[in-house]
Each structure stands twice: as structure tokens, then as C-alpha cells.
């Protein structure tokens, strides 16, 4: 029992508990989000061939890419409410399996309207994953430990770019013409299979809370639960959903995230095209070149996450990367015809924007932490408000 333990023993036991939990959960959560982002990144590579094969214009591609966010916007908050009721394990599994199946169906697209419909359904299927996983972290880690955990999880975004770029390029080259299918069709099918498999594994691997953590001792469970209860009880103000929605801070956060996510999806959807426009034509070579900005992003995200937790400071750790990301995108547009300068500019942009994207999520729980919020908020509220306005053009 805690009452019989010394302060040093409590501190050591608690640290061991969080360390074991991090090693148990974070690699798998990273794998889940890596699969999610792989299914987002690959549409940018499919664009290199699909637009010519299906006679799609840039407008069709941009509108189709944006349809994802309409489905995402409409279903993200309801999805998180359901997650809270049925449990993270079951609902995250449903999300991954359904979006994996829909992603594979893109191989059969023949018309613009089919492309629009599947992009919309993909948004519906994936809605709730990101804020759901963020909510899931609150079941295991107090707020002062979440910045580093969130950054570790968000590293799946640049990691998916590092893996997805060369992988997509290889598939599009290697499987082009096999059984009469184009390379981009094989890419959608082959990259959807891991998502469905991981979704099935979620059912047996994830747990719904500390009480189910078989890797923790009884003392460790008691310590973690006690700290989580103290963390959640601080500065609680009961408020209605209406009062929460009317809070100006919520809309300010949505505006900030809108700016971040605009840059994030500019990179996600258009990075392969920017590399091609700089003079690289082979899909595999494009994939290899796109991995460089994501590699830079991983390094910077780790450094910023560690610094944020060390100094317990959020605002300037967000502002700095946002400025760097904006500068990088501007320079990439300015040096579009120069491969070396374009790649260096995109490295700066990816490092800044993806660092800001991960560190942003510490602000809602800091600024809105005084509310006794509905399940999934504020994360599930800020995200769809901002994402609904994002349309690639």
C-alpha cells in the first residue's frame, strides 16, 4: 500500500509504472497512427499517375482531397462520444478496419464522383482517431507527462512520410501493369492491408484503463490512479456544453490549429508534386526525396517535446515552430525550380509545422482544463472546427 511506502519509494515506483506503460502503449499507438497517415500520404503519390489515367484536373484532385474533411468534421465529435461509451479498444479497432477497407476501394475509382464519395467516406471512417488517441492518453498519463507522450505518438506522421514515400514509389514502379492494374491501384490495396491487420490487433492488445493493465503491479496501479484523479480534479468548473462552445478561447484555439493544419496538409498532399516540379520524375526517386523533410521533422519534434516538458512551457514552443514552418513554405515556393533549395526549404517547413502540430495539443488541456468537459473535448471539438475549413486548392 502507498501509506507504507517512503517518498523515495513512491517516486521510484511511479516512475517505473509510467515507463512500463509508455513502452507498452506508445509503440503500438504510433503504429496505429502511422497506418492512418500512410493512407493519407499515399493519395499525394497516387496523384502522380492517377490524374493522367483518369483524366482528373487539379481542381478534381483538390476537391476530392478536401472531401475527406467534410466527413471528418461531421463525425469526429460523435465518434469520440461513442468511443467513451464503448471503450477505446473496440472503437479504435472499428475505425482502423473500416478506413482500411475504404482505402483499398480507391483502386477501383473510375470517375470523379467515385473519388469524391470515397474521400468523404474515408473521413467518416477515420473521424475520431486522432482525438480518440489523445483522449486515450489521458487514461494513462497526467498532464505534465503528456507532452512527450504526444510528441512520441505524433512522430508517426513524419515516420509515415519517411516509410510511405519510398514504399509508395516502389509499389508504383514495381507493380505497374501487373494483372492489368496501374501502379497507383496496387499502392492503395497493398498499403491498406496493414491497417486492417493492426485494427484487428487493437482488440487484443489495447486495454480500456489502468485497472486492466496486466503489466503493472497493484501498488503501481494505485499510484497511477491516484495521480490521475488529482490531475483531473484540479481547477474543475462545471459548465454546460453550450457554455463550453461559447468560450472564446475554444475558437481562438481552433483558429490557431487551422493555421497549423493548413501547412500540415499542404505538405501531406502536395510534397510529391513539389519534388516532381523541382526536376525529379521517377516515382521511387520522388519517394526517397520526400523522406528527407520527414526525417528532419522527427529530430526537431523529439527535441521540442523534451524541451516543452523540461521547461513546462507551451506557448513559445508552439509559436517558434509555426514561424519556422511558414518561412519554410514561403522559401519552397520561392525556390520551386531549384531541387536543393526546394528540399532544404521543405525540411524547414516540415520540421516546424509537424512540431507545432504535435505541441499544439497541450494548449487545449492547459487553457480549457478548468472545465468538466464532455468526453473527447476539447480535442474532439477544436479539431473538426479547424479541419472543416481546410480544402487543398
C-alpha positions as MATLAB code, in Angstrom:
seq = 'XXXXXXXXXXXXXXXXXXXXXXXXXXXXXXXXXXXXXXXXXXXXXXXXXXXXXXXXXXXXXXXXXXXXXXXXXXXXXXXXXXXXXXXXXXXXXXXXXXXXXXXXXXXXXXXXXXXXXXXXXXXXXXXXXXXXXXXXXXXXXXXXXXXXXXXXXXXXXXXXXXXXXXXXXXXXXXXXXXXXXXXXXXXXXXXXXXXXXXXXXXXXXXXXXXXXXXXXXXXXXXXXXXXXXXXXXXXXXXXXXXXXXXXXXXXXXXXXXXXXXXXXXXXXXXXXXXXXXXXXXXXXXXXXXXXXXXXXXXXXXXXXXXXXXXXXXXXXXXXXXXXXXXXXXXXXXXXXXXXXXXXXXXXXXXXXXXXXXXXXXXXXXXXXXXXXXXXXXXXXXXXXXXXXXXXXX';
ca = [
       0.000    0.000    0.000;
       1.045    3.613   -0.643;
       0.784    4.568    3.033;
       3.600    2.174    3.962;
       5.993    3.402    1.256;
       8.650    6.081    1.686;
       8.625    9.159   -0.541;
      11.619    7.869   -2.488;
       9.937    4.509   -2.971;
       6.748    6.191   -4.173;
       8.672    8.306   -6.658;
      10.623    5.318   -7.974;
       7.564    3.080   -8.226;
       5.553    5.762  -10.009;
       8.355    6.449  -12.500;
       8.667    2.729  -13.206;
       4.919    2.477  -13.753;
       4.866    5.271  -16.327;
       7.962    3.910  -18.034;
       6.430    0.445  -18.379;
       3.170    1.943  -19.606;
       4.962    4.063  -22.187;
       6.899    1.076  -23.535;
       3.712   -0.986  -23.636;
       1.424    1.557  -25.320;
       3.384    4.153  -27.275;
       4.981    1.931  -29.960;
       1.588    0.428  -30.749;
      -0.214    3.794  -30.767;
       2.499    5.099  -33.086;
       1.876    2.106  -35.361;
      -1.862    2.867  -35.414;
      -1.314    6.480  -36.393;
       1.419    5.541  -38.856;
      -1.138    3.400  -40.700;
      -3.606    6.293  -40.636;
      -1.168    8.773  -42.066;
       0.162    6.301  -44.605;
      -3.360    6.185  -46.028;
      -3.331    9.993  -46.199;
       0.131   10.413  -47.678;
      -0.408    7.866  -50.447;
      -3.052    9.948  -52.227;
      -0.340   12.516  -52.928;
       1.708    9.818  -54.662;
      -1.302    8.361  -56.466;
      -1.836   11.835  -57.915;
       1.378   11.478  -59.936;
      -0.229    8.746  -62.089;
      -3.932    8.700  -61.275;
      -4.696   12.149  -62.675;
      -3.472   11.185  -66.134;
      -5.044    7.711  -66.083;
      -8.468    9.029  -65.021;
      -8.238   12.445  -66.734;
      -8.635   14.293  -63.424;
      -7.839   18.005  -63.244;
      -6.068   19.734  -60.362;
      -9.491   21.015  -59.293;
     -10.905   17.490  -59.106;
      -7.946   16.321  -57.031;
      -8.110   19.317  -54.697;
     -11.854   18.981  -54.165;
     -11.574   15.245  -53.618;
      -8.757   15.680  -51.114;
     -10.893   18.207  -49.257;
     -13.986   15.954  -49.168;
     -12.163   13.904  -46.559;
     -12.514   16.750  -44.067;
     -16.258   17.152  -44.555;
     -16.805   13.581  -43.406;
     -14.213   14.089  -40.680;
     -15.938   17.269  -39.468;
     -19.421   15.762  -39.334;
     -18.446   12.617  -37.452;
     -15.452   13.447  -35.247;
     -17.288   14.582  -32.092;
     -19.979   11.850  -32.288;
     -17.205    9.316  -32.836;
     -15.462   10.356  -29.624;
     -18.684   10.238  -27.644;
     -19.188    6.666  -28.848;
     -15.564    5.855  -28.005;
     -16.173    6.951  -24.422;
     -19.243    4.686  -24.199;
     -17.995    1.502  -25.855;
     -14.328    1.789  -24.887;
     -11.222    2.863  -26.734;
     -10.172   -0.651  -27.673;
     -13.314   -1.562  -29.603;
     -13.896    1.805  -31.231;
     -10.318    2.404  -32.378;
     -10.379   -1.100  -33.892;
     -13.601   -0.244  -35.761;
     -12.090    2.993  -37.042;
      -8.968    1.312  -38.389;
     -10.684   -1.666  -40.016;
     -13.332    0.459  -41.756;
     -10.909    3.055  -43.113;
      -8.516    0.323  -44.275;
     -11.275   -1.280  -46.337;
     -12.357    2.069  -47.797;
      -8.760    2.976  -48.628;
      -8.399   -0.248  -50.634;
     -11.550    0.618  -52.617;
      -9.733    3.610  -54.154;
      -8.095    1.100  -56.503;
     -11.462    0.770  -58.276;
     -12.122    4.506  -58.772;
     -13.015    5.424  -62.355;
     -14.869    8.741  -62.084;
     -14.502   11.994  -60.178;
     -17.728   11.379  -58.254;
     -16.479    7.988  -57.078;
     -13.289    9.713  -55.917;
     -15.314   12.349  -54.043;
     -17.569    9.736  -52.411;
     -14.718    7.539  -51.202;
     -12.775   10.512  -49.857;
     -15.876   11.572  -47.911;
     -16.396    8.040  -46.566;
     -12.717    7.825  -45.628;
     -13.177   10.952  -43.497;
     -16.271    9.441  -41.872;
     -14.418    6.204  -41.135;
     -11.295    7.858  -39.730;
     -13.138   10.524  -37.710;
     -12.260   10.353  -34.062;
      -8.960    8.508  -34.318;
      -6.596   11.394  -33.524;
      -8.616   12.981  -30.684;
      -9.605    9.495  -29.576;
      -5.978    8.511  -29.136;
      -5.316   11.821  -27.379;
      -8.209   11.081  -25.046;
      -6.806    7.585  -24.552;
      -3.507    9.063  -23.345;
      -5.388   10.878  -20.566;
      -6.418    7.463  -19.199;
      -2.761    6.632  -18.549;
      -0.668    9.800  -18.129;
      -1.162   13.030  -16.099;
      -0.937   16.342  -17.942;
       2.702   17.065  -17.034;
       3.797   13.825  -18.729;
       1.638   14.100  -21.827;
       3.739   16.459  -23.956;
       6.489   13.927  -24.539;
       3.983   11.099  -24.998;
       2.028   13.161  -27.506;
       5.167   14.018  -29.451;
       6.204   10.346  -29.491;
       2.812    9.436  -30.884;
       2.831   12.278  -33.426;
       6.218   11.116  -34.697;
       4.144    8.573  -36.611;
       3.268   11.428  -39.014;
       6.794   12.101  -40.318;
       7.629    8.418  -39.914;
       4.762    7.559  -42.260;
       6.200   10.051  -44.731;
       9.659    8.504  -44.449;
       8.294    4.999  -44.956;
       5.340    5.820  -47.179;
       7.290    7.855  -49.716;
       9.826    5.221  -50.774;
       7.262    2.424  -50.303;
       4.655    4.125  -52.484;
       7.246    4.922  -55.128;
       8.492    1.325  -55.131;
       4.990   -0.150  -55.427;
       4.041    2.215  -58.238;
       7.187    1.217  -60.151;
       7.324   -2.489  -59.331;
       3.644   -3.381  -59.742;
       2.732   -1.153  -62.691;
       0.882   -3.304  -65.225;
       0.683   -6.433  -63.044;
      -2.624   -8.180  -63.840;
      -3.654   -5.127  -65.821;
      -3.610   -2.748  -62.857;
      -1.775    0.553  -62.700;
       0.867    1.122  -60.036;
      -1.343    3.520  -58.069;
      -4.111    0.899  -57.844;
      -1.752   -1.653  -56.327;
      -0.472    1.004  -53.944;
      -3.927    1.652  -52.457;
      -4.621   -2.065  -51.933;
      -1.228   -3.112  -50.573;
      -0.944   -0.163  -48.179;
      -4.472   -0.743  -46.829;
      -3.774   -4.322  -45.736;
      -1.551   -3.398  -42.718;
      -4.239   -1.010  -41.467;
      -6.863   -3.770  -41.308;
      -4.417   -6.172  -39.639;
      -3.397   -3.619  -36.984;
      -7.079   -2.800  -36.421;
      -7.732   -6.444  -35.575;
      -4.721   -6.487  -33.235;
      -6.123   -3.480  -31.328;
      -8.881   -5.702  -29.928;
      -6.418   -7.935  -28.108;
      -3.580   -5.502  -27.360;
      -5.076   -2.263  -26.013;
      -6.686   -2.022  -22.591;
      -9.528    0.281  -21.531;
      -7.799    1.716  -18.463;
      -5.250    1.331  -15.675;
      -7.430   -1.258  -13.933;
      -6.804   -3.647  -16.871;
      -3.032   -3.040  -17.046;
      -1.605   -6.526  -16.530;
       1.951   -5.149  -16.757;
       1.515   -3.026  -13.590;
       1.605   -4.236  -10.003;
      -1.181   -3.404   -7.563;
       0.956   -0.661   -5.963;
       1.770    0.849   -9.356;
      -1.896    0.871  -10.372;
      -2.827    2.592   -7.121;
      -0.154    5.272   -7.546;
      -1.074    5.986  -11.163;
      -4.805    6.112  -10.434;
      -4.242    8.460   -7.502;
      -2.156   10.871   -9.583;
      -4.631   10.782  -12.477;
      -7.512   11.575  -10.118;
      -5.606   14.503   -8.606;
      -4.681   15.772  -12.071;
      -8.281   15.601  -13.305;
      -9.723   17.241  -10.186;
      -7.631   20.419  -10.348;
      -9.498   23.652  -11.088;
     -12.691   21.929  -12.183;
     -15.566   24.223  -13.166;
     -18.835   22.550  -14.116;
     -20.249   24.010  -17.322;
     -22.797   23.101  -19.961;
     -21.840   22.112  -23.480;
     -23.283   25.427  -24.681;
     -21.062   27.430  -22.339;
     -18.075   25.427  -23.456;
     -18.823   26.080  -27.145;
     -19.288   29.815  -26.468;
     -15.884   30.101  -24.806;
     -13.760   32.474  -26.909;
     -10.646   30.513  -26.030;
     -12.037   27.480  -27.844;
     -12.470   29.444  -31.070;
      -9.049   31.036  -30.686;
      -7.534   27.571  -30.399;
      -9.486   26.471  -33.470;
      -8.073   29.413  -35.441;
      -4.537   28.576  -34.325;
      -4.954   24.955  -35.295;
      -6.467   25.984  -38.628;
      -3.211   27.779  -39.432;
      -1.143   24.781  -38.363;
      -3.203   22.222  -40.244;
      -3.217   24.297  -43.438;
       0.546   23.944  -43.579;
       0.450   20.315  -42.492;
      -1.827   19.243  -45.324;
      -0.032   21.394  -47.849;
       2.930   19.119  -47.159;
       0.864   15.923  -46.939;
      -0.997   16.351  -50.229;
       1.490   18.284  -52.341;
       5.019   17.303  -51.286;
       5.452   14.682  -54.070;
       4.220   17.198  -56.656;
       6.623   19.869  -55.383;
       9.537   17.426  -55.663;
       8.485   16.453  -59.183;
       8.190   20.098  -60.212;
      11.753   20.635  -58.954;
      13.024   18.185  -61.569;
      12.585   14.609  -60.249;
      10.443   12.352  -62.455;
      10.857    8.748  -61.251;
       8.233    7.807  -58.571;
      10.783    5.891  -56.485;
      13.241    8.791  -56.538;
      10.421   11.180  -55.602;
       9.568    8.903  -52.678;
      13.151    8.866  -51.466;
      13.430   12.659  -51.715;
      10.195   13.198  -49.775;
      11.590   11.195  -46.855;
      14.207   13.882  -46.104;
      11.808   16.585  -44.808;
      10.096   13.996  -42.619;
      13.430   12.844  -41.180;
      14.228   16.431  -40.167;
      10.770   16.708  -38.614;
      11.342   13.658  -36.402;
      14.554   15.102  -34.938;
      13.023   18.517  -34.225;
       9.815   17.036  -32.780;
      11.796   14.970  -30.266;
      13.876   17.981  -29.207;
      10.843   20.275  -28.876;
       8.810   17.713  -26.948;
      11.631   17.153  -24.481;
      12.165   20.892  -24.085;
       8.441   21.512  -23.577;
       8.237   19.019  -20.727;
      11.525   20.162  -19.183;
      10.514   23.826  -19.030;
       6.756   23.156  -18.689;
       6.174   25.872  -21.267;
       3.776   25.558  -24.224;
       3.103   28.871  -25.975;
       6.571   29.745  -27.273;
       7.288   26.118  -28.084;
       4.317   26.421  -30.452;
       4.983   29.906  -31.831;
       8.605   29.211  -32.812;
       7.873   26.120  -34.949;
       4.889   27.850  -36.589;
       7.104   30.749  -37.701;
       9.749   28.310  -38.972;
       7.114   26.332  -40.870;
       5.672   29.438  -42.528;
       9.155   30.561  -43.534;
       9.935   27.125  -44.968;
       6.788   27.024  -47.110;
       7.466   30.538  -48.397;
      11.030   29.637  -49.358;
       9.845   26.416  -51.032;
       7.525   28.457  -53.244;
      10.295   30.953  -53.996;
      12.873   28.295  -54.948;
      10.473   25.893  -56.686;
      12.758   25.350  -59.681;
      15.871   24.507  -57.645;
      15.907   20.947  -56.255;
      18.471   21.512  -53.477;
      16.938   24.744  -52.183;
      13.425   23.318  -52.511;
      14.293   20.267  -50.408;
      16.072   22.372  -47.758;
      13.073   24.714  -47.573;
      10.682   21.774  -47.283;
      12.839   20.308  -44.496;
      12.430   23.557  -42.549;
       8.699   23.632  -43.290;
       8.078   20.023  -42.245;
      10.147   20.332  -39.055;
       8.326   23.493  -37.985;
       4.794   22.548  -38.963;
       4.812   18.976  -37.650;
       6.412   20.081  -34.363;
       3.705   22.719  -33.979;
       1.019   20.166  -34.831;
       2.060   17.855  -32.001;
       2.767   20.538  -29.391;
      -0.494   22.370  -30.107;
      -2.499   19.663  -28.348;
      -1.028   20.593  -24.999;
      -2.754   24.000  -25.190;
      -6.413   22.863  -25.049;
      -5.884   20.867  -21.869;
      -3.907   23.790  -20.382;
      -6.228   26.663  -21.337;
      -9.527   24.776  -21.083;
      -8.538   22.488  -18.251;
     -10.911   24.221  -15.846;
     -13.990   22.685  -17.449;
     -15.575   19.412  -16.564;
     -15.874   18.659  -20.271;
     -17.916   16.233  -22.291;
     -15.984   13.099  -23.307;
     -13.495   13.800  -26.048;
     -13.355   17.568  -25.540;
     -11.615   19.866  -26.081;
      -9.561   17.891  -28.555;
     -12.547   16.495  -30.422;
     -14.092   19.968  -30.646;
     -11.114   22.061  -31.707;
     -10.019   19.638  -34.397;
     -13.182   19.422  -36.537;
     -13.826   23.170  -36.316;
     -10.421   23.915  -37.780;
     -10.224   20.981  -40.172;
     -13.608   21.752  -41.697;
     -12.135   24.874  -43.263;
      -9.154   23.091  -44.836;
      -9.506   22.450  -48.557;
      -6.499   21.780  -50.760;
      -6.631   24.064  -53.780;
];
